[in-house]
Amino acid sequence: MKIVAFTQMESNGTFAQDVPLFADAIKASGADIVIVPGTSRFKRSMPAAALRAGADIDTNVTDVTVEGETVKAQRWAYRQRILATFSRTGRPWVIVTDPALFAEISAKLGVSETKEFGAGAGDTRTTCNGVQAAGGGGESTIRPDAKLLFVAGAGWTKKQADGELHLADAASSITTFLGKSGASLGSSKSLVDMPEAAQAFNFMSHMNQVGQTGSTPRHAKGLSTCCHGEEPHVVGRRFINERRAINLDANCGWAQGKADVVYVADAFEVMKKINEMM
Amino acid sequence: MSKPLNIIVCGSLVPDPLQTLEPVSTPQGPGLKNEQMLPSVLDPWAACALYEAAALAKTRAGSKVYLVALGPKAKLQQLMMTVAQKVPFELIAANGPAGGFTDAKETAEELAKLIKSIPNLDLSSTLVFGGCASASRDAGVTMPFVAEKLGINEFFAGVDEIKVADDDSFTVLERIEGGKYLSSTCKGFPAVVAWATGSLPEPPNNPQVGMMNMRGVMPALMKAPVVNVGSGTIAYEKTEVPSAKRDTVVKKDMSAEAIAQEIVEWIKG
């Protein structure tokens, strides 16, 4: 069984350039299985390339087992809610993994050859203008390599004990914590959807959204604040090993077996103290 | 004057995210317990695509939005009761399975056939929209497959913004690594755009729009062809909901200072 890994240099290519490039590479490799890290470039063009090359493709693969010539893969369906274990009869088979799992899964498969792609070339009607930051345009608050994911929920925009909104205090508390801890910022959908939050929390955007309709990042630890821990929230923490939450409601979703520790407290007060101690 | 656009949105139904899902084995392969009874919603990212399509169509007089949906007919009809009230569109439907264990290649094949069945469709003034991944299969491969099946060489994934100029060139922002956007400009149509969240809120229900849409929805559902979408070359061994229940420790009556101290030690540990 021939296993070939595809990787890319710090470069990009358009769909029109990359699909024929990748399709030819799949065919030329003679591989039974091609393993690919799920970078934005590969995720954009590899599915159509696999189709063009007559290959099968599965994305977001989280694990594989190899027994002789039989390879079984695992991936989640229904946004991290049902785990499927399966194999494919079709060959070649392109397996796309999360970039963080690429080395581990490549080692399990026993890669015999690696092909690296440079920048795309050839005819295209699309021109890349460059990369730009999301949200307020400042330093990105999404840090995939951070050990901690800090999640802010809609509770940060609610009236506090004095009957007033404290959006500026909330924004300051969150950004101070991100600066001191180096954490990556996640958000609930309800928070990023709020127009008032978009104005006050200009350091976050829909890109920060974690959960059912957002991302499912991989960090060692996760701290959730002012977020209820309902199922659409929890699926976004599927790959967070240690989970803690601060919530005023002792019966919130996090307390129902979704987090390791739930602190029943006012996140405004606790985060202020944490920022003083960090 | 800029020409009218055809904006074709591919989107179907998924179980309401608040429902508990339990996998079961069926003669056709894996499925969900009581799948036919589960309340459904329009796939969230496809819904974002639909709202963006409607907003874009408003910027060019004469433009038209199509919603191309593959799903069980009875459930599609139920879904249309709410979706049809959001924005104006013409439904093009096929009656078939829309679960998370069906093969994306077969689904894309049927979607491409439905798109090609639109009478007098001029691809040179067409944008095909969809979600960047479904909330069922969640693979992010259907829309690039549709692009390939339609022979469209411009595809953008995880898009949050599109700006179309009068000369038909357009600029998109695609989500890439590290919370950043890749900005690209394309010289013109056709193109396939797989949307992330976009920037538009869910439109409020508009009964007038609903009544107008339903005049076309019911005939579209009546003539929806039955399609066979299976699981392709996939051989499922098992589908499961892994036990994710944790022994949660709920800490009450601690001072903010004591909690802060404990969290700081945990973060640094």
Boltz contact constraints between the chains, C-beta under 6 A:
constraints:
  - contact:
      token1: [A, 15]
      token2: [B, 155]
      max_distance: 6.0
  - contact:
      token1: [A, 16]
      token2: [B, 153]
      max_distance: 6.0
  - contact:
      token1: [A, 40]
      token2: [B, 176]
      max_distance: 6.0
  - contact:
      token1: [A, 40]
      token2: [B, 177]
      max_distance: 6.0
  - contact:
      token1: [A, 44]
      token2: [B, 157]
      max_distance: 6.0
  - contact:
      token1: [A, 47]
      token2: [B, 141]
      max_distance: 6.0
  - contact:
      token1: [A, 47]
      token2: [B, 144]
      max_distance: 6.0
  - contact:
      token1: [A, 47]
      token2: [B, 145]
      max_distance: 6.0
  - contact:
      token1: [A, 48]
      token2: [B, 144]
      max_distance: 6.0
  - contact:
      token1: [A, 48]
      token2: [B, 148]
      max_distance: 6.0
  - contact:
      token1: [A, 51]
      token2: [B, 145]
      max_distance: 6.0
  - contact:
      token1: [A, 51]
      token2: [B, 148]
      max_distance: 6.0
  - contact:
      token1: [A, 56]
      token2: [B, 233]
      max_distance: 6.0
  - contact:
      token1: [A, 59]
      token2: [B, 139]
      max_distance: 6.0
  - contact:
      token1: [A, 59]
      token2: [B, 140]
      max_distance: 6.0
  - contact:
      token1: [A, 77]
      token2: [B, 100]
      max_distance: 6.0
  - contact:
      token1: [A, 78]
      token2: [B, 21]
      max_distance: 6.0
  - contact:
      token1: [A, 78]
      token2: [B, 100]
      max_distance: 6.0
  - contact:
      token1: [A, 78]
      token2: [B, 136]
      max_distance: 6.0
  - contact:
      token1: [A, 79]
      token2: [B, 135]
      max_distance: 6.0
  - contact:
      token1: [A, 79]
      token2: [B, 138]
      max_distance: 6.0
  - contact:
      token1: [A, 81]
      token2: [B, 21]
      max_distance: 6.0
  - contact:
      token1: [A, 82]
      token2: [B, 23]
      max_distance: 6.0
  - contact:
      token1: [A, 82]
      token2: [B, 239]
      max_distance: 6.0
  - contact:
      token1: [A, 82]
      token2: [B, 241]
      max_distance: 6.0
  - contact:
      token1: [A, 83]
      token2: [B, 240]
      max_distance: 6.0
  - contact:
      token1: [A, 83]
      token2: [B, 242]
      max_distance: 6.0
  - contact:
      token1: [A, 84]
      token2: [B, 239]
      max_distance: 6.0
  - contact:
      token1: [A, 85]
      token2: [B, 237]
      max_distance: 6.0
  - contact:
      token1: [A, 85]
      token2: [B, 238]
      max_distance: 6.0
  - contact:
      token1: [A, 86]
      token2: [B, 234]
      max_distance: 6.0
  - contact:
      token1: [A, 86]
      token2: [B, 236]
      max_distance: 6.0
  - contact:
      token1: [A, 86]
      token2: [B, 237]
      max_distance: 6.0
  - contact:
      token1: [A, 87]
      token2: [B, 235]
      max_distance: 6.0
  - contact:
      token1: [A, 88]
      token2: [B, 233]
      max_distance: 6.0
  - contact:
      token1: [A, 89]
      token2: [B, 233]
      max_distance: 6.0
  - contact:
      token1: [A, 90]
      token2: [B, 233]
      max_distance: 6.0
  - contact:
      token1: [A, 125]
      token2: [B, 186]
      max_distance: 6.0
  - contact:
      token1: [A, 125]
      token2: [B, 187]
      max_distance: 6.0
  - contact:
      token1: [A, 126]
      token2: [B, 154]
      max_distance: 6.0
  - contact:
      token1: [A, 126]
      token2: [B, 184]
      max_distance: 6.0
  - contact:
      token1: [A, 126]
      token2: [B, 186]
      max_distance: 6.0
  - contact:
      token1: [A, 127]
      token2: [B, 185]
      max_distance: 6.0
  - contact:
      token1: [A, 128]
      token2: [B, 184]
      max_distance: 6.0
  - contact:
      token1: [A, 129]
      token2: [B, 183]
      max_distance: 6.0
  - contact:
      token1: [A, 129]
      token2: [B, 185]
      max_distance: 6.0
  - contact:
      token1: [A, 130]
      token2: [B, 183]
      max_distance: 6.0
  - contact:
      token1: [A, 131]
      token2: [B, 180]
      max_distance: 6.0
  - contact:
      token1: [A, 131]
      token2: [B, 182]
      max_distance: 6.0
  - contact:
      token1: [A, 132]
      token2: [B, 181]
      max_distance: 6.0
  - contact:
      token1: [A, 132]
      token2: [B, 183]
      max_distance: 6.0
  - contact:
      token1: [A, 133]
      token2: [B, 180]
      max_distance: 6.0
  - contact:
      token1: [A, 134]
      token2: [B, 179]
      max_distance: 6.0
  - contact:
      token1: [A, 134]
      token2: [B, 181]
      max_distance: 6.0
  - contact:
      token1: [A, 140]
      token2: [B, 178]
      max_distance: 6.0
  - contact:
      token1: [A, 140]
      token2: [B, 179]
      max_distance: 6.0
  - contact:
      token1: [A, 142]
      token2: [B, 179]
      max_distance: 6.0
  - contact:
      token1: [A, 148]
      token2: [B, 267]
      max_distance: 6.0
  - contact:
      token1: [A, 206]
      token2: [B, 197]
      max_distance: 6.0
  - contact:
      token1: [A, 207]
      token2: [B, 179]
      max_distance: 6.0
  - contact:
      token1: [A, 212]
      token2: [B, 17]
      max_distance: 6.0
  - contact:
      token1: [A, 213]
      token2: [B, 44]
      max_distance: 6.0
  - contact:
      token1: [A, 232]
      token2: [B, 17]
      max_distance: 6.0
  - contact:
      token1: [A, 250]
      token2: [B, 250]
      max_distance: 6.0
  - contact:
      token1: [A, 255]
      token2: [B, 248]
      max_distance: 6.0
  - contact:
      token1: [A, 255]
      token2: [B, 250]
      max_distance: 6.0
  - contact:
      token1: [A, 257]
      token2: [B, 245]
      max_distance: 6.0
  - contact:
      token1: [A, 257]
      token2: [B, 246]
      max_distance: 6.0
  - contact:
      token1: [A, 257]
      token2: [B, 248]
      max_distance: 6.0
  - contact:
      token1: [A, 259]
      token2: [B, 248]
      max_distance: 6.0
  - contact:
      token1: [A, 260]
      token2: [B, 246]
      max_distance: 6.0
  - contact:
      token1: [A, 261]
      token2: [B, 249]
      max_distance: 6.0
  - contact:
      token1: [A, 262]
      token2: [B, 248]
      max_distance: 6.0
  - contact:
      token1: [A, 262]
      token2: [B, 250]
      max_distance: 6.0
  - contact:
      token1: [A, 263]
      token2: [B, 251]
      max_distance: 6.0
  - contact:
      token1: [A, 263]
      token2: [B, 259]
      max_distance: 6.0
  - contact:
      token1: [A, 264]
      token2: [B, 252]
      max_distance: 6.0
  - contact:
      token1: [A, 265]
      token2: [B, 259]
      max_distance: 6.0
  - contact:
      token1: [A, 269]
      token2: [B, 256]
      max_distance: 6.0
  - contact:
      token1: [A, 270]
      token2: [B, 256]
      max_distance: 6.0
  - contact:
      token1: [A, 270]
      token2: [B, 259]
      max_distance: 6.0
  - contact:
      token1: [A, 270]
      token2: [B, 260]
      max_distance: 6.0
  - contact:
      token1: [A, 273]
      token2: [B, 256]
      max_distance: 6.0
  - contact:
      token1: [A, 273]
      token2: [B, 257]
      max_distance: 6.0
  - contact:
      token1: [A, 273]
      token2: [B, 260]
      max_distance: 6.0
  - contact:
      token1: [A, 274]
      token2: [B, 260]
      max_distance: 6.0
  - contact:
      token1: [A, 274]
      token2: [B, 263]
      max_distance: 6.0
  - contact:
      token1: [A, 274]
      token2: [B, 264]
      max_distance: 6.0
  - contact:
      token1: [A, 277]
      token2: [B, 260]
      max_distance: 6.0
  - contact:
      token1: [A, 277]
      token2: [B, 264]
      max_distance: 6.0
